[in-house]
């Protein structure tokens, strides 16, 4: 039988309250357990001492006989100084998802097209302007010859 130290949910709807329990890993989350070794109230402030209460002696006993804490309970045990937890490394944490990458590519492509259109629009009047300037002196010369 594998034993785990995990959270068992109690409390009302939208008002969670958890017991830290030692139970058979195959039993249901809120089902029968071997022993309650603490409580966790997520509604309290993070610095409140009543947020997580653990019976250290019993937790140490269960850990010594091979109970495996879940990830969330392992974090609590690490914070309480009972059992050290190895830091995890998630290299993709700050990386956007696939949909976000696609949206960014589409946005960049639209921006590039808009810049090209603006550059083409700016270049077209610039080409016409010198032609108009050349025509203006010719028109001025024709007027001066007529007079």
C-alpha positions in Angstrom: 0.0 0.0 0.0 1.4 3.4 -1.0 0.8 6.2 1.4 0.6 9.9 0.6 0.4 13.1 2.5 -2.1 15.3 0.7 -4.9 17.8 1.0 -8.5 16.9 1.6 -11.0 19.6 0.8 -13.7 20.7 3.1 -15.6 23.9 3.7 -18.5 25.4 1.8 -18.9 26.4 -1.9 -16.3 29.1 -2.8 -15.0 28.9 0.8 -12.3 26.2 0.7 -10.7 24.7 3.8 -8.3 21.8 3.6 -7.1 19.1 6.0 -3.5 17.8 5.5 -4.1 14.1 5.7 -2.1 10.9 5.4 -4.1 8.4 3.3 -3.8 5.5 1.0 -2.9 7.0 -2.4 -5.8 5.0 -4.0 -8.5 6.4 -1.8 -10.7 9.3 -2.9 -9.5 12.9 -2.3 -12.1 13.6 0.4 -12.5 10.0 1.4 -11.2 7.9 4.3 -7.8 8.7 5.6 -5.3 7.2 8.1 -4.5 10.4 10.1 -5.0 14.2 9.9 -1.6 15.9 10.4 -2.5 19.5 9.8 -4.8 22.2 8.2 -4.6 24.7 5.4 -6.9 27.7 5.0 -6.2 29.5 1.7 -8.5 32.4 2.6 -6.1 33.7 5.2 -3.3 36.1 4.3 0.0 34.5 3.2 1.8 35.8 6.3 -0.8 34.6 8.8 0.5 31.9 11.1 -2.9 30.1 11.0 -2.9 29.7 7.2 -0.9 26.4 7.5 -0.8 24.4 10.7 1.2 21.2 10.7 1.9 18.6 13.5 5.6 18.3 12.8 6.2 15.1 14.8 3.5 13.2 13.0 4.6 14.5 9.6 8.2 13.4 10.3 7.0 10.0 11.4 5.0 9.4 8.2 7.8 10.7 6.0 10.2 8.3 7.8 7.9 5.3 7.0 7.8 6.2 3.3 4.8 8.5 2.8 5.1 10.7 -0.3 3.8 14.3 -0.1 2.0 15.7 -3.1 3.6 18.7 -4.8 1.5 21.3 -2.9 2.1 19.6 0.5 5.8 19.4 -0.3 5.8 23.1 -0.8 4.2 23.6 2.6 6.7 21.2 4.2 9.6 23.1 2.6 8.2 26.5 3.8 7.8 25.0 7.4 11.3 23.7 7.3 10.3 20.1 7.7 11.4 18.6 4.4 13.6 20.3 1.8 12.1 20.4 -1.7 14.3 20.6 -4.8 13.7 23.7 -6.8 12.0 23.0 -10.1 13.1 24.6 -13.4 10.6 25.4 -16.1 12.5 26.9 -19.0 9.2 27.5 -21.0 7.5 29.5 -18.2 7.9 32.9 -19.8 7.4 31.7 -23.3 4.0 32.5 -24.9 1.7 29.8 -26.2 1.2 28.8 -29.8 -1.9 30.9 -30.3 -0.2 33.9 -28.9 2.8 33.3 -31.2 0.5 33.1 -34.2 -1.2 36.4 -33.3 2.1 38.1 -32.8 3.3 36.9 -36.3 0.0 38.1 -37.9 0.4 41.5 -36.2 4.0 41.8 -37.3 3.0 40.9 -40.8 0.2 43.5 -40.9 2.6 46.1 -39.5 5.2 45.3 -42.1 2.6 45.6 -44.9 1.5 48.9 -43.5 5.1 50.2 -43.4 5.6 49.1 -47.0 2.4 50.8 -48.1 3.5 54.0 -46.3 6.9 53.9 -47.8 5.4 53.4 -51.3 3.0 56.2 -50.7 5.9 58.5 -49.5 8.0 57.5 -52.5 5.3 58.0 -55.1 4.7 61.8 -54.4 8.4 62.3 -54.1 8.9 61.1 -57.6 6.0 63.2 -58.9 7.3 66.4 -57.2 10.6 66.7 -59.2 8.7 66.3 -62.4 6.4 69.1 -61.4 9.4 71.3 -60.5 10.9 70.6 -63.9 7.7 71.6 -65.6 7.4 74.8 -63.6 10.7 76.3 -65.0 9.7 75.4 -68.5 6.3 77.1 -68.0 8.1 80.1 -66.6 10.4 80.2 -69.6 7.5 80.0 -72.0 5.8 82.9 -70.3 8.9 85.0 -70.4 9.4 84.3 -74.2 5.8 85.3 -74.9 6.1 88.6 -73.2 
